[in-house]
């Protein structure tokens, strides 16, 4: 019989976190010299701030180590809770996006420029992966077309519009994390913070749903708590990688890592029915993506006029005189405050 998560929440989080952390740290330490030997180094975007040019030659594809850690952490969860289909889907989607990112990274290295897949081809493949996951969720999950609105604790049935909803959330999250991965330790630190708070979000959300709604009406049960432990594996992997990815970075995660993280976080949030908490916990990701969209829109519609010094948002602050360390520290602190605030707000409703 598996461990009771509700009675051993701390231990259930610590075990996959610790395994993922250790495996990722060891794998990254071994991967760095191998990537250097094979010249798998990061091409630097030509229009990036001048100080980024000194990063040329830093090995990339560190997401390989992240994936090893997430897999190890997930195996640990299944050893505690048993093999569950939803948990396997979370891992499979993460691996699918990691593979897409790996091929993209490889093309960048082979072409010796900061461009892999054509944007439309990359987007199409992302949509395809998300669509397969969405169809699985809608067709196999009890009340799979229903969403829970947090804080209001009401449910809404989207019908088959749920498929579009899931695809949008997944693809948006994948690209937002990818855009955020532009400074040493930024994507890994923000992702780690979100992932480590999320098991608490899911636990509180479950309790509040039971208290304020008929949980059977929205397909919520204790299996969702086991799915939430996937976040602990992601968080451990991110922190294990951050040891080597913090400024000055010895390795970059590349699209292999950023696409895997975005896909994994989005899928786990969807399967635990807490996806509407992602814009709060992941507000930094939202702002990074919006800054890029607004910048491009302004440039095209206002005849070359820009809103920001440079997009995504982290470059705007860099060009304003902030150091990389300050940008990463502030963005991580904002994420901690938002996640903490959401947790307190849910606790206040209990």
C-alpha positions, 0 to 999 in steps of 0.5 A: 500500500502506498504512503498516505499523502495527506498524513505524510505530505512533507515526506511525500514531497521531500523524497522525490525532491531529494532524488531529483535534486541529487540526480540532476546535480550529478548528471549536470556535473558529468554533462558539462565536460562532455558537452564542452568536449563535443563543442555543444556550446550556446550560440548567442543571439546577435541582438542580445545585450553586449554583456551577453557576448562573453557567454559565447562558448558556454555549453548548452543542452543542460536540459538533458540533466534536468530531464534525468532528474525529473524522471528519477523523481517520478520513479520515486513517486511511483515507488511510493504511490504506485504506477498511475496513468496520469503521472505517466502522462505528465512525464511523457509530455515533459519528455516529448517537449524535451525531445522537441527542444533537444532537436531544436538545440541540435540544429542551432549548434549544427548551424552555429546560429541562434535559430533551430526550427522555423517558428511555425514548425516549432509551434505546430509541433508544440500544438500537436503534443498539447493536443494529444495530451488534451484529448487524453484528458478530456476523453479519459478523465471523469468530468474532463471538460470541467474546470475549477475556479479557485478562490470562488470555488465554482466549477464551469463545464467548457464542453469540448472547448476544454481541448482548446483551453488545454492546448492554449495553456500548455503552448503558452506556458512552454513558450513563456518559460522558453522566453524567460530562459535568457539570464543565468539561473532565471528560468530554473529559479522561477520554475523551482519556486513555482514547483515547490509551492505547487504541492501545497496549492494542490493540497489546499485546493483539494481541501477547499473543493471538498469543503465548498463544493461537491468534489464528485461533481468535478472529478476531484479525488486523492489521486490528484494529490499523488499527481501533485508530487510531480511538481516536487520532482520538477522543483528538485531537478531545477535546484540541482541544475541551478547549482551550475546554472546560477551566475556566472552559468557553467551551463545553459538548459537550452530549449531541451530544458525550457520546453520540458519545464513549461510542458511539465508544469502546465500538464501537472497543473491541468491534471491536478485541476489547478491550472488557473493558479498558474498565472498567479504563481507564474506571473513572471512567465506571463509578464515575460511573454506579454512584454515580447508580444507587446514589443512586437505589436508596438514595433509593427503597428507604431512604425518601429516604436518600442515600449521596452528598451528590449524584450523579453522583460528581463532585458529591459531591466538589464539595459536599465542598469540592473545586473543579471543577479539583481534581475534574477533575485527580484524576479525570484522574490516576486514569485515567492511573494505571489506563491506565498500570497496565494497560499495564505489566501487559500488558508484564509478561506479554510 
